[in-house]
Amino acid sequence: MYEIRQLDIPASFMELYSRNGRALESREFVETRFETCDELAHGVSEFCMTLAFKDDLSEEAVLQRCHAGLLQTPDTVSPKEAAWVTHRVAELLQWDQPTLPPHVTEEA
């Protein structure tokens, strides 16, 4: 019997893998990438809280550092995914959304 798996993937993540409302990747691929990115965001959020407290940094500075760190691991997350993870971290921590460089968040 097949395992039925239907994740509730946010539209903000689905947009990473669609263009003009059309999927660019399979549902299975997007679900796998979403699980990876969301788990990463949860883990990174704990680190960001510690960094903000330990180094007495602003939320924006912490999120900028988080994003820069994610960009250093392109084999783990793409630049678009790194931006999504950073925004998700801000959401989880109930911080203001960071301003990220335009070239990172725009479609290639």
Gaussian input, Z-matrix of N, CA and C with variables (Angstrom, degrees):
# hf/3-21g

backbone

0 1
 N
 C     1     B1
 C     2     B2     1     A1
 N     3     B3     2     A2     1     D1
 C     4     B4     3     A3     2     D2
 C     5     B5     4     A4     3     D3
 N     6     B6     5     A5     4     D4
 C     7     B7     6     A6     5     D5
 C     8     B8     7     A7     6     D6
 N     9     B9     8     A8     7     D7
 C    10    B10     9     A9     8     D8
 C    11    B11    10    A10     9     D9
 N    12    B12    11    A11    10    D10
 C    13    B13    12    A12    11    D11
 C    14    B14    13    A13    12    D12
 N    15    B15    14    A14    13    D13
 C    16    B16    15    A15    14    D14
 C    17    B17    16    A16    15    D15
 N    18    B18    17    A17    16    D16
 C    19    B19    18    A18    17    D17
 C    20    B20    19    A19    18    D18
 N    21    B21    20    A20    19    D19
 C    22    B22    21    A21    20    D20
 C    23    B23    22    A22    21    D21
 N    24    B24    23    A23    22    D22
 C    25    B25    24    A24    23    D23
 C    26    B26    25    A25    24    D24
 N    27    B27    26    A26    25    D25
 C    28    B28    27    A27    26    D26
 C    29    B29    28    A28    27    D27
 N    30    B30    29    A29    28    D28
 C    31    B31    30    A30    29    D29
 C    32    B32    31    A31    30    D30
 N    33    B33    32    A32    31    D31
 C    34    B34    33    A33    32    D32
 C    35    B35    34    A34    33    D33
 N    36    B36    35    A35    34    D34
 C    37    B37    36    A36    35    D35
 C    38    B38    37    A37    36    D36
 N    39    B39    38    A38    37    D37
 C    40    B40    39    A39    38    D38
 C    41    B41    40    A40    39    D39
 N    42    B42    41    A41    40    D40
 C    43    B43    42    A42    41    D41
 C    44    B44    43    A43    42    D42
 N    45    B45    44    A44    43    D43
 C    46    B46    45    A45    44    D44
 C    47    B47    46    A46    45    D45
 N    48    B48    47    A47    46    D46
 C    49    B49    48    A48    47    D47
 C    50    B50    49    A49    48    D48
 N    51    B51    50    A50    49    D49
 C    52    B52    51    A51    50    D50
 C    53    B53    52    A52    51    D51
 N    54    B54    53    A53    52    D52
 C    55    B55    54    A54    53    D53
 C    56    B56    55    A55    54    D54
 N    57    B57    56    A56    55    D55
 C    58    B58    57    A57    56    D56
 C    59    B59    58    A58    57    D57
 N    60    B60    59    A59    58    D58
 C    61    B61    60    A60    59    D59
 C    62    B62    61    A61    60    D60
 N    63    B63    62    A62    61    D61
 C    64    B64    63    A63    62    D62
 C    65    B65    64    A64    63    D63
 N    66    B66    65    A65    64    D64
 C    67    B67    66    A66    65    D65
 C    68    B68    67    A67    66    D66
 N    69    B69    68    A68    67    D67
 C    70    B70    69    A69    68    D68
 C    71    B71    70    A70    69    D69
 N    72    B72    71    A71    70    D70
 C    73    B73    72    A72    71    D71
 C    74    B74    73    A73    72    D72
 N    75    B75    74    A74    73    D73
 C    76    B76    75    A75    74    D74
 C    77    B77    76    A76    75    D75
 N    78    B78    77    A77    76    D76
 C    79    B79    78    A78    77    D77
 C    80    B80    79    A79    78    D78
 N    81    B81    80    A80    79    D79
 C    82    B82    81    A81    80    D80
 C    83    B83    82    A82    81    D81
 N    84    B84    83    A83    82    D82
 C    85    B85    84    A84    83    D83
 C    86    B86    85    A85    84    D84
 N    87    B87    86    A86    85    D85
 C    88    B88    87    A87    86    D86
 C    89    B89    88    A88    87    D87
 N    90    B90    89    A89    88    D88
 C    91    B91    90    A90    89    D89
 C    92    B92    91    A91    90    D90
 N    93    B93    92    A92    91    D91
 C    94    B94    93    A93    92    D92
 C    95    B95    94    A94    93    D93
 N    96    B96    95    A95    94    D94
 C    97    B97    96    A96    95    D95
 C    98    B98    97    A97    96    D96
 N    99    B99    98    A98    97    D97
 C   100   B100    99    A99    98    D98
 C   101   B101   100   A100    99    D99
 N   102   B102   101   A101   100   D100
 C   103   B103   102   A102   101   D101
 C   104   B104   103   A103   102   D102
 N   105   B105   104   A104   103   D103
 C   106   B106   105   A105   104   D104
 C   107   B107   106   A106   105   D105
 N   108   B108   107   A107   106   D106
 C   109   B109   108   A108   107   D107
 C   110   B110   109   A109   108   D108
 N   111   B111   110   A110   109   D109
 C   112   B112   111   A111   110   D110
 C   113   B113   112   A112   111   D111
 N   114   B114   113   A113   112   D112
 C   115   B115   114   A114   113   D113
 C   116   B116   115   A115   114   D114
 N   117   B117   116   A116   115   D115
 C   118   B118   117   A117   116   D116
 C   119   B119   118   A118   117   D117
 N   120   B120   119   A119   118   D118
 C   121   B121   120   A120   119   D119
 C   122   B122   121   A121   120   D120
 N   123   B123   122   A122   121   D121
 C   124   B124   123   A123   122   D122
 C   125   B125   124   A124   123   D123
 N   126   B126   125   A125   124   D124
 C   127   B127   126   A126   125   D125
 C   128   B128   127   A127   126   D126
 N   129   B129   128   A128   127   D127
 C   130   B130   129   A129   128   D128
 C   131   B131   130   A130   129   D129
 N   132   B132   131   A131   130   D130
 C   133   B133   132   A132   131   D131
 C   134   B134   133   A133   132   D132
 N   135   B135   134   A134   133   D133
 C   136   B136   135   A135   134   D134
 C   137   B137   136   A136   135   D135
 N   138   B138   137   A137   136   D136
 C   139   B139   138   A138   137   D137
 C   140   B140   139   A139   138   D138
 N   141   B141   140   A140   139   D139
 C   142   B142   141   A141   140   D140
 C   143   B143   142   A142   141   D141
 N   144   B144   143   A143   142   D142
 C   145   B145   144   A144   143   D143
 C   146   B146   145   A145   144   D144
 N   147   B147   146   A146   145   D145
 C   148   B148   147   A147   146   D146
 C   149   B149   148   A148   147   D147
 N   150   B150   149   A149   148   D148
 C   151   B151   150   A150   149   D149
 C   152   B152   151   A151   150   D150
 N   153   B153   152   A152   151   D151
 C   154   B154   153   A153   152   D152
 C   155   B155   154   A154   153   D153
 N   156   B156   155   A155   154   D154
 C   157   B157   156   A156   155   D155
 C   158   B158   157   A157   156   D156
 N   159   B159   158   A158   157   D157
 C   160   B160   159   A159   158   D158
 C   161   B161   160   A160   159   D159
 N   162   B162   161   A161   160   D160
 C   163   B163   162   A162   161   D161
 C   164   B164   163   A163   162   D162
 N   165   B165   164   A164   163   D163
 C   166   B166   165   A165   164   D164
 C   167   B167   166   A166   165   D165
 N   168   B168   167   A167   166   D166
 C   169   B169   168   A168   167   D167
 C   170   B170   169   A169   168   D168
 N   171   B171   170   A170   169   D169
 C   172   B172   171   A171   170   D170
 C   173   B173   172   A172   171   D171
 N   174   B174   173   A173   172   D172
 C   175   B175   174   A174   173   D173
 C   176   B176   175   A175   174   D174
 N   177   B177   176   A176   175   D175
 C   178   B178   177   A177   176   D176
 C   179   B179   178   A178   177   D177
 N   180   B180   179   A179   178   D178
 C   181   B181   180   A180   179   D179
 C   182   B182   181   A181   180   D180
 N   183   B183   182   A182   181   D181
 C   184   B184   183   A183   182   D182
 C   185   B185   184   A184   183   D183
 N   186   B186   185   A185   184   D184
 C   187   B187   186   A186   185   D185
 C   188   B188   187   A187   186   D186
 N   189   B189   188   A188   187   D187
 C   190   B190   189   A189   188   D188
 C   191   B191   190   A190   189   D189
 N   192   B192   191   A191   190   D190
 C   193   B193   192   A192   191   D191
 C   194   B194   193   A193   192   D192
 N   195   B195   194   A194   193   D193
 C   196   B196   195   A195   194   D194
 C   197   B197   196   A196   195   D195
 N   198   B198   197   A197   196   D196
 C   199   B199   198   A198   197   D197
 C   200   B200   199   A199   198   D198
 N   201   B201   200   A200   199   D199
 C   202   B202   201   A201   200   D200
 C   203   B203   202   A202   201   D201
 N   204   B204   203   A203   202   D202
 C   205   B205   204   A204   203   D203
 C   206   B206   205   A205   204   D204
 N   207   B207   206   A206   205   D205
 C   208   B208   207   A207   206   D206
 C   209   B209   208   A208   207   D207
 N   210   B210   209   A209   208   D208
 C   211   B211   210   A210   209   D209
 C   212   B212   211   A211   210   D210
 N   213   B213   212   A212   211   D211
 C   214   B214   213   A213   212   D212
 C   215   B215   214   A214   213   D213
 N   216   B216   215   A215   214   D214
 C   217   B217   216   A216   215   D215
 C   218   B218   217   A217   216   D216
 N   219   B219   218   A218   217   D217
 C   220   B220   219   A219   218   D218
 C   221   B221   220   A220   219   D219
 N   222   B222   221   A221   220   D220
 C   223   B223   222   A222   221   D221
 C   224   B224   223   A223   222   D222
 N   225   B225   224   A224   223   D223
 C   226   B226   225   A225   224   D224
 C   227   B227   226   A226   225   D225
 N   228   B228   227   A227   226   D226
 C   229   B229   228   A228   227   D227
 C   230   B230   229   A229   228   D228
 N   231   B231   230   A230   229   D229
 C   232   B232   231   A231   230   D230
 C   233   B233   232   A232   231   D231
 N   234   B234   233   A233   232   D232
 C   235   B235   234   A234   233   D233
 C   236   B236   235   A235   234   D234
 N   237   B237   236   A236   235   D235
 C   238   B238   237   A237   236   D236
 C   239   B239   238   A238   237   D237
 N   240   B240   239   A239   238   D238
 C   241   B241   240   A240   239   D239
 C   242   B242   241   A241   240   D240
 N   243   B243   242   A242   241   D241
 C   244   B244   243   A243   242   D242
 C   245   B245   244   A244   243   D243
 N   246   B246   245   A245   244   D244
 C   247   B247   246   A246   245   D245
 C   248   B248   247   A247   246   D246
 N   249   B249   248   A248   247   D247
 C   250   B250   249   A249   248   D248
 C   251   B251   250   A250   249   D249
 N   252   B252   251   A251   250   D250
 C   253   B253   252   A252   251   D251
 C   254   B254   253   A253   252   D252
 N   255   B255   254   A254   253   D253
 C   256   B256   255   A255   254   D254
 C   257   B257   256   A256   255   D255
 N   258   B258   257   A257   256   D256
 C   259   B259   258   A258   257   D257
 C   260   B260   259   A259   258   D258
 N   261   B261   260   A260   259   D259
 C   262   B262   261   A261   260   D260
 C   263   B263   262   A262   261   D261
 N   264   B264   263   A263   262   D262
 C   265   B265   264   A264   263   D263
 C   266   B266   265   A265   264   D264
 N   267   B267   266   A266   265   D265
 C   268   B268   267   A267   266   D266
 C   269   B269   268   A268   267   D267
 N   270   B270   269   A269   268   D268
 C   271   B271   270   A270   269   D269
 C   272   B272   271   A271   270   D270
 N   273   B273   272   A272   271   D271
 C   274   B274   273   A273   272   D272
 C   275   B275   274   A274   273   D273
 N   276   B276   275   A275   274   D274
 C   277   B277   276   A276   275   D275
 C   278   B278   277   A277   276   D276
 N   279   B279   278   A278   277   D277
 C   280   B280   279   A279   278   D278
 C   281   B281   280   A280   279   D279
 N   282   B282   281   A281   280   D280
 C   283   B283   282   A282   281   D281
 C   284   B284   283   A283   282   D282
 N   285   B285   284   A284   283   D283
 C   286   B286   285   A285   284   D284
 C   287   B287   286   A286   285   D285
 N   288   B288   287   A287   286   D286
 C   289   B289   288   A288   287   D287
 C   290   B290   289   A289   288   D288
 N   291   B291   290   A290   289   D289
 C   292   B292   291   A291   290   D290
 C   293   B293   292   A292   291   D291
 N   294   B294   293   A293   292   D292
 C   295   B295   294   A294   293   D293
 C   296   B296   295   A295   294   D294
 N   297   B297   296   A296   295   D295
 C   298   B298   297   A297   296   D296
 C   299   B299   298   A298   297   D297
 N   300   B300   299   A299   298   D298
 C   301   B301   300   A300   299   D299
 C   302   B302   301   A301   300   D300
 N   303   B303   302   A302   301   D301
 C   304   B304   303   A303   302   D302
 C   305   B305   304   A304   303   D303
 N   306   B306   305   A305   304   D304
 C   307   B307   306   A306   305   D305
 C   308   B308   307   A307   306   D306
 N   309   B309   308   A308   307   D307
 C   310   B310   309   A309   308   D308
 C   311   B311   310   A310   309   D309
 N   312   B312   311   A311   310   D310
 C   313   B313   312   A312   311   D311
 C   314   B314   313   A313   312   D312
 N   315   B315   314   A314   313   D313
 C   316   B316   315   A315   314   D314
 C   317   B317   316   A316   315   D315
 N   318   B318   317   A317   316   D316
 C   319   B319   318   A318   317   D317
 C   320   B320   319   A319   318   D318
 N   321   B321   320   A320   319   D319
 C   322   B322   321   A321   320   D320
 C   323   B323   322   A322   321   D321

   B1=1.4457
   B2=1.5292
   B3=1.3035
   B4=1.4560
   B5=1.5268
   B6=1.3277
   B7=1.4601
   B8=1.5264
   B9=1.3157
   B10=1.4559
   B11=1.5177
   B12=1.3150
   B13=1.4490
   B14=1.5198
   B15=1.2790
   B16=1.4586
   B17=1.5267
   B18=1.3060
   B19=1.4535
   B20=1.5166
   B21=1.2953
   B22=1.4586
   B23=1.5281
   B24=1.3066
   B25=1.4633
   B26=1.5220
   B27=1.3407
   B28=1.4662
   B29=1.5259
   B30=1.3124
   B31=1.4686
   B32=1.5231
   B33=1.3247
   B34=1.4724
   B35=1.5249
   B36=1.3262
   B37=1.4588
   B38=1.5302
   B39=1.3158
   B40=1.4695
   B41=1.5267
   B42=1.3330
   B43=1.4695
   B44=1.5251
   B45=1.3304
   B46=1.4624
   B47=1.5239
   B48=1.3234
   B49=1.4542
   B50=1.5227
   B51=1.3251
   B52=1.4664
   B53=1.5239
   B54=1.2996
   B55=1.4571
   B56=1.5206
   B57=1.3092
   B58=1.4603
   B59=1.5274
   B60=1.3402
   B61=1.4583
   B62=1.5226
   B63=1.3122
   B64=1.4636
   B65=1.5176
   B66=1.3177
   B67=1.4615
   B68=1.5230
   B69=1.3334
   B70=1.4646
   B71=1.5235
   B72=1.3318
   B73=1.4666
   B74=1.5240
   B75=1.3203
   B76=1.4673
   B77=1.5201
   B78=1.3154
   B79=1.4647
   B80=1.5309
   B81=1.3111
   B82=1.4675
   B83=1.5348
   B84=1.3258
   B85=1.4635
   B86=1.5274
   B87=1.3365
   B88=1.4676
   B89=1.5265
   B90=1.3258
   B91=1.4640
   B92=1.5244
   B93=1.3237
   B94=1.4656
   B95=1.5264
   B96=1.3356
   B97=1.4667
   B98=1.5264
   B99=1.3425
   B100=1.4576
   B101=1.5247
   B102=1.3195
   B103=1.4673
   B104=1.5262
   B105=1.3132
   B106=1.4654
   B107=1.5234
   B108=1.3257
   B109=1.4673
   B110=1.5259
   B111=1.3191
   B112=1.4602
   B113=1.5315
   B114=1.3230
   B115=1.4649
   B116=1.5281
   B117=1.3226
   B118=1.4551
   B119=1.5290
   B120=1.3119
   B121=1.4702
   B122=1.5203
   B123=1.3167
   B124=1.4671
   B125=1.5277
   B126=1.3247
   B127=1.4620
   B128=1.5194
   B129=1.3159
   B130=1.4618
   B131=1.5176
   B132=1.3200
   B133=1.4646
   B134=1.5274
   B135=1.3167
   B136=1.4647
   B137=1.5271
   B138=1.3148
   B139=1.4623
   B140=1.5258
   B141=1.3369
   B142=1.4657
   B143=1.5278
   B144=1.3112
   B145=1.4654
   B146=1.5272
   B147=1.3224
   B148=1.4632
   B149=1.5207
   B150=1.3258
   B151=1.4620
   B152=1.5224
   B153=1.3126
   B154=1.4620
   B155=1.5267
   B156=1.3166
   B157=1.4636
   B158=1.5280
   B159=1.3227
   B160=1.4674
   B161=1.5281
   B162=1.3243
   B163=1.4663
   B164=1.5230
   B165=1.3315
   B166=1.4603
   B167=1.5298
   B168=1.3268
   B169=1.4664
   B170=1.5197
   B171=1.3200
   B172=1.4633
   B173=1.5282
   B174=1.3137
   B175=1.4593
   B176=1.5284
   B177=1.3275
   B178=1.4741
   B179=1.5272
   B180=1.3244
   B181=1.4709
   B182=1.5257
   B183=1.3112
   B184=1.4696
   B185=1.5267
   B186=1.3220
   B187=1.4631
   B188=1.5284
   B189=1.3201
   B190=1.4694
   B191=1.5389
   B192=1.3207
   B193=1.4672
   B194=1.5302
   B195=1.3072
   B196=1.4624
   B197=1.5279
   B198=1.3082
   B199=1.4623
   B200=1.5225
   B201=1.3290
   B202=1.4638
   B203=1.5288
   B204=1.3099
   B205=1.4625
   B206=1.5110
   B207=1.3084
   B208=1.4748
   B209=1.5181
   B210=1.3283
   B211=1.4649
   B212=1.5312
   B213=1.3243
   B214=1.4685
   B215=1.5249
   B216=1.3329
   B217=1.4632
   B218=1.5295
   B219=1.3462
   B220=1.4741
   B221=1.5273
   B222=1.3305
   B223=1.4576
   B224=1.5262
   B225=1.3425
   B226=1.4666
   B227=1.5199
   B228=1.3335
   B229=1.4653
   B230=1.5225
   B231=1.3163
   B232=1.4589
   B233=1.5311
   B234=1.3310
   B235=1.4644
   B236=1.5339
   B237=1.3312
   B238=1.4731
   B239=1.5250
   B240=1.3215
   B241=1.4626
   B242=1.5255
   B243=1.3357
   B244=1.4652
   B245=1.5227
   B246=1.3189
   B247=1.4688
   B248=1.5246
   B249=1.3258
   B250=1.4623
   B251=1.5332
   B252=1.3282
   B253=1.4679
   B254=1.5263
   B255=1.3256
   B256=1.4664
   B257=1.5274
   B258=1.3143
   B259=1.4659
   B260=1.5288
   B261=1.3245
   B262=1.4661
   B263=1.5275
   B264=1.3252
   B265=1.4658
   B266=1.5247
   B267=1.3371
   B268=1.4717
   B269=1.5296
   B270=1.3102
   B271=1.4694
   B272=1.5289
   B273=1.3243
   B274=1.4661
   B275=1.5250
   B276=1.3329
   B277=1.4603
   B278=1.5278
   B279=1.3365
   B280=1.4621
   B281=1.5320
   B282=1.3348
   B283=1.4557
   B284=1.5237
   B285=1.3249
   B286=1.4623
   B287=1.5272
   B288=1.3286
   B289=1.4594
   B290=1.5306
   B291=1.3369
   B292=1.4660
   B293=1.5242
   B294=1.2970
   B295=1.4599
   B296=1.5229
   B297=1.3191
   B298=1.4481
   B299=1.5244
   B300=1.3170
   B301=1.4727
   B302=1.5323
   B303=1.3407
   B304=1.4769
   B305=1.5378
   B306=1.3178
   B307=1.4689
   B308=1.5161
   B309=1.3102
   B310=1.4617
   B311=1.5119
   B312=1.3239
   B313=1.4610
   B314=1.5148
   B315=1.3243
   B316=1.4631
   B317=1.5066
   B318=1.3296
   B319=1.4535
   B320=1.5253
   B321=1.3076
   B322=1.4617
   B323=1.5081
   A1=109.24
   A2=116.11
   A3=121.61
   A4=111.01
   A5=114.56
   A6=119.98
   A7=107.99
   A8=116.44
   A9=120.36
   A10=107.34
   A11=115.01
   A12=120.76
   A13=108.18
   A14=116.57
   A15=120.54
   A16=108.73
   A17=115.87
   A18=120.12
   A19=109.42
   A20=115.57
   A21=120.71
   A22=106.75
   A23=115.96
   A24=121.53
   A25=108.51
   A26=117.20
   A27=119.68
   A28=111.98
   A29=115.41
   A30=121.24
   A31=111.41
   A32=116.36
   A33=119.75
   A34=111.27
   A35=117.28
   A36=119.75
   A37=110.36
   A38=116.55
   A39=120.16
   A40=111.39
   A41=116.19
   A42=120.93
   A43=112.41
   A44=117.02
   A45=119.97
   A46=111.62
   A47=115.77
   A48=121.52
   A49=112.92
   A50=115.62
   A51=119.74
   A52=108.99
   A53=114.60
   A54=121.40
   A55=106.95
   A56=115.77
   A57=121.60
   A58=111.94
   A59=114.94
   A60=120.08
   A61=114.82
   A62=117.86
   A63=121.63
   A64=110.31
   A65=115.94
   A66=121.49
   A67=110.69
   A68=115.26
   A69=121.08
   A70=111.90
   A71=115.83
   A72=121.93
   A73=108.89
   A74=115.60
   A75=120.51
   A76=110.26
   A77=116.12
   A78=121.89
   A79=109.95
   A80=117.18
   A81=121.51
   A82=110.77
   A83=116.77
   A84=120.84
   A85=110.80
   A86=116.69
   A87=121.27
   A88=110.31
   A89=117.83
   A90=120.72
   A91=110.66
   A92=116.71
   A93=120.96
   A94=110.71
   A95=117.22
   A96=121.09
   A97=110.14
   A98=117.57
   A99=120.71
   A100=110.36
   A101=117.11
   A102=120.13
   A103=110.72
   A104=116.86
   A105=121.57
   A106=110.79
   A107=116.54
   A108=120.94
   A109=112.36
   A110=117.19
   A111=119.65
   A112=110.75
   A113=117.21
   A114=120.39
   A115=110.12
   A116=116.44
   A117=121.23
   A118=110.43
   A119=117.17
   A120=121.38
   A121=111.23
   A122=117.40
   A123=120.07
   A124=111.12
   A125=116.59
   A126=120.40
   A127=112.47
   A128=116.66
   A129=121.62
   A130=111.11
   A131=117.78
   A132=120.08
   A133=110.94
   A134=117.09
   A135=120.13
   A136=110.65
   A137=116.24
   A138=121.13
   A139=110.44
   A140=116.89
   A141=121.21
   A142=111.62
   A143=116.94
   A144=120.45
   A145=110.09
   A146=116.14
   A147=121.06
   A148=110.70
   A149=116.82
   A150=121.56
   A151=111.28
   A152=117.35
   A153=121.23
   A154=110.51
   A155=116.25
   A156=120.79
   A157=111.06
   A158=116.08
   A159=122.01
   A160=112.30
   A161=116.95
   A162=121.25
   A163=113.16
   A164=116.92
   A165=122.49
   A166=111.16
   A167=115.37
   A168=121.99
   A169=110.22
   A170=115.44
   A171=119.93
   A172=108.97
   A173=115.96
   A174=120.44
   A175=110.24
   A176=116.58
   A177=121.08
   A178=110.86
   A179=117.02
   A180=120.82
   A181=110.83
   A182=116.34
   A183=120.59
   A184=109.77
   A185=117.13
   A186=120.57
   A187=111.36
   A188=117.53
   A189=120.76
   A190=109.74
   A191=116.49
   A192=120.39
   A193=110.97
   A194=115.29
   A195=120.96
   A196=109.76
   A197=115.60
   A198=121.12
   A199=111.05
   A200=116.92
   A201=120.75
   A202=110.55
   A203=116.50
   A204=120.24
   A205=112.57
   A206=116.44
   A207=120.01
   A208=111.68
   A209=116.82
   A210=120.37
   A211=111.82
   A212=116.53
   A213=120.75
   A214=112.33
   A215=116.84
   A216=120.87
   A217=110.93
   A218=117.29
   A219=119.50
   A220=113.14
   A221=117.56
   A222=119.72
   A223=111.22
   A224=116.79
   A225=121.09
   A226=111.24
   A227=116.63
   A228=121.87
   A229=109.87
   A230=115.52
   A231=120.94
   A232=108.50
   A233=118.67
   A234=120.06
   A235=113.03
   A236=117.57
   A237=120.05
   A238=110.85
   A239=116.36
   A240=119.68
   A241=110.66
   A242=117.59
   A243=121.09
   A244=110.40
   A245=116.72
   A246=120.35
   A247=109.74
   A248=117.41
   A249=120.26
   A250=110.43
   A251=117.35
   A252=120.96
   A253=109.84
   A254=117.21
   A255=121.14
   A256=110.63
   A257=117.27
   A258=120.67
   A259=111.13
   A260=116.56
   A261=120.52
   A262=110.82
   A263=117.32
   A264=121.19
   A265=109.61
   A266=116.56
   A267=120.46
   A268=110.22
   A269=116.30
   A270=121.10
   A271=111.05
   A272=116.89
   A273=120.97
   A274=111.94
   A275=115.88
   A276=120.68
   A277=112.62
   A278=116.21
   A279=122.86
   A280=110.84
   A281=114.55
   A282=122.93
   A283=107.76
   A284=116.24
   A285=120.30
   A286=108.95
   A287=114.78
   A288=119.56
   A289=109.88
   A290=116.92
   A291=120.01
   A292=112.06
   A293=114.95
   A294=121.36
   A295=106.77
   A296=116.40
   A297=120.84
   A298=110.34
   A299=117.71
   A300=120.23
   A301=110.63
   A302=117.14
   A303=121.13
   A304=113.74
   A305=117.31
   A306=118.95
   A307=112.67
   A308=117.05
   A309=120.58
   A310=111.38
   A311=117.34
   A312=120.31
   A313=113.01
   A314=118.90
   A315=120.85
   A316=110.56
   A317=115.72
   A318=121.93
   A319=108.98
   A320=116.52
   A321=121.01
   A322=110.52
   D1=144.51
   D2=-178.82
   D3=-83.91
   D4=143.45
   D5=175.28
   D6=-82.35
   D7=125.54
   D8=177.73
   D9=-92.94
   D10=125.18
   D11=-174.63
   D12=-133.77
   D13=113.53
   D14=178.98
   D15=-128.93
   D16=98.81
   D17=176.08
   D18=-81.81
   D19=147.38
   D20=173.70
   D21=-88.24
   D22=93.44
   D23=-176.74
   D24=-90.12
   D25=125.62
   D26=-179.49
   D27=-62.62
   D28=148.97
   D29=179.00
   D30=-57.39
   D31=-35.41
   D32=-179.40
   D33=-61.27
   D34=-31.92
   D35=177.92
   D36=-82.08
   D37=-40.34
   D38=178.76
   D39=-57.77
   D40=-33.66
   D41=179.51
   D42=-61.41
   D43=-25.82
   D44=178.74
   D45=-65.73
   D46=-26.60
   D47=-174.94
   D48=-120.02
   D49=31.95
   D50=175.57
   D51=-144.87
   D52=159.10
   D53=176.62
   D54=-144.11
   D55=127.22
   D56=-178.16
   D57=54.52
   D58=37.44
   D59=177.34
   D60=78.91
   D61=4.14
   D62=-178.88
   D63=-109.70
   D64=133.84
   D65=179.43
   D66=-65.55
   D67=137.22
   D68=177.02
   D69=-99.26
   D70=-15.44
   D71=-178.87
   D72=-135.84
   D73=165.88
   D74=178.85
   D75=-69.07
   D76=156.74
   D77=177.46
   D78=-59.46
   D79=-41.31
   D80=-179.88
   D81=-61.04
   D82=-44.07
   D83=178.74
   D84=-61.58
   D85=-46.60
   D86=-178.74
   D87=-64.17
   D88=-40.76
   D89=178.11
   D90=-61.27
   D91=-43.65
   D92=-179.99
   D93=-63.42
   D94=-44.97
   D95=179.55
   D96=-65.00
   D97=-39.76
   D98=179.30
   D99=-62.60
   D100=-46.87
   D101=179.39
   D102=-58.04
   D103=-44.42
   D104=179.09
   D105=-61.12
   D106=-49.21
   D107=-176.87
   D108=-67.88
   D109=-39.02
   D110=-179.27
   D111=-69.64
   D112=-40.28
   D113=176.38
   D114=-63.33
   D115=-40.74
   D116=177.75
   D117=-61.95
   D118=-43.57
   D119=179.23
   D120=-60.87
   D121=-41.79
   D122=178.79
   D123=-64.26
   D124=-42.88
   D125=178.88
   D126=-67.00
   D127=-43.35
   D128=-179.10
   D129=-67.44
   D130=-31.76
   D131=-178.65
   D132=-61.41
   D133=-37.63
   D134=177.08
   D135=-63.94
   D136=-43.32
   D137=178.50
   D138=-62.86
   D139=-41.44
   D140=-179.63
   D141=-63.02
   D142=-40.23
   D143=177.14
   D144=-60.65
   D145=-45.13
   D146=179.75
   D147=-63.41
   D148=-44.31
   D149=-179.59
   D150=-62.30
   D151=-43.62
   D152=-179.89
   D153=-61.61
   D154=-41.62
   D155=-178.36
   D156=-73.84
   D157=-50.29
   D158=-174.73
   D159=-64.17
   D160=-45.57
   D161=-175.90
   D162=-98.27
   D163=3.56
   D164=179.53
   D165=50.34
   D166=52.87
   D167=-179.18
   D168=-102.41
   D169=155.01
   D170=174.90
   D171=-70.10
   D172=158.99
   D173=177.65
   D174=-58.91
   D175=-43.12
   D176=179.52
   D177=-59.29
   D178=-45.16
   D179=-179.62
   D180=-63.09
   D181=-41.49
   D182=179.23
   D183=-63.16
   D184=-45.44
   D185=-178.75
   D186=-67.29
   D187=-34.97
   D188=176.40
   D189=-64.49
   D190=-41.91
   D191=177.88
   D192=-65.68
   D193=-40.82
   D194=177.34
   D195=-57.77
   D196=-49.52
   D197=-178.59
   D198=-62.08
   D199=-45.07
   D200=179.08
   D201=-60.30
   D202=-40.32
   D203=177.88
   D204=-64.58
   D205=-40.95
   D206=178.30
   D207=-64.22
   D208=-34.02
   D209=179.39
   D210=-69.44
   D211=-18.97
   D212=178.93
   D213=-77.39
   D214=-8.27
   D215=-178.71
   D216=-122.45
   D217=64.55
   D218=-177.30
   D219=-64.31
   D220=-17.57
   D221=176.99
   D222=-77.23
   D223=-14.84
   D224=178.25
   D225=-96.23
   D226=-50.55
   D227=178.98
   D228=-136.48
   D229=145.85
   D230=176.30
   D231=-75.64
   D232=166.04
   D233=176.51
   D234=-56.37
   D235=-39.56
   D236=178.33
   D237=-66.68
   D238=-39.41
   D239=177.33
   D240=-67.54
   D241=-37.61
   D242=178.10
   D243=-60.28
   D244=-41.33
   D245=177.54
   D246=-64.94
   D247=-43.33
   D248=179.74
   D249=-62.89
   D250=-44.68
   D251=179.42
   D252=-59.58
   D253=-43.75
   D254=-179.62
   D255=-61.64
   D256=-43.86
   D257=177.77
   D258=-66.12
   D259=-36.47
   D260=177.73
   D261=-66.17
   D262=-39.19
   D263=176.97
   D264=-59.72
   D265=-46.29
   D266=178.59
   D267=-58.83
   D268=-42.00
   D269=178.94
   D270=-63.12
   D271=-46.26
   D272=-179.33
   D273=-62.31
   D274=-37.09
   D275=-178.64
   D276=-86.63
   D277=-3.76
   D278=-176.82
   D279=58.05
   D280=43.03
   D281=176.06
   D282=-102.83
   D283=162.05
   D284=174.29
   D285=-64.11
   D286=148.53
   D287=178.24
   D288=-67.92
   D289=137.41
   D290=-179.35
   D291=-77.37
   D292=160.41
   D293=172.69
   D294=-95.12
   D295=115.06
   D296=-179.28
   D297=-104.36
   D298=154.01
   D299=179.20
   D300=-56.62
   D301=134.62
   D302=-176.81
   D303=-56.47
   D304=-37.36
   D305=-176.86
   D306=-64.77
   D307=-18.74
   D308=-179.23
   D309=-83.20
   D310=-36.49
   D311=-173.91
   D312=-94.53
   D313=-13.07
   D314=-179.16
   D315=-78.50
   D316=155.08
   D317=175.49
   D318=-64.79
   D319=140.92
   D320=177.72
   D321=-82.96

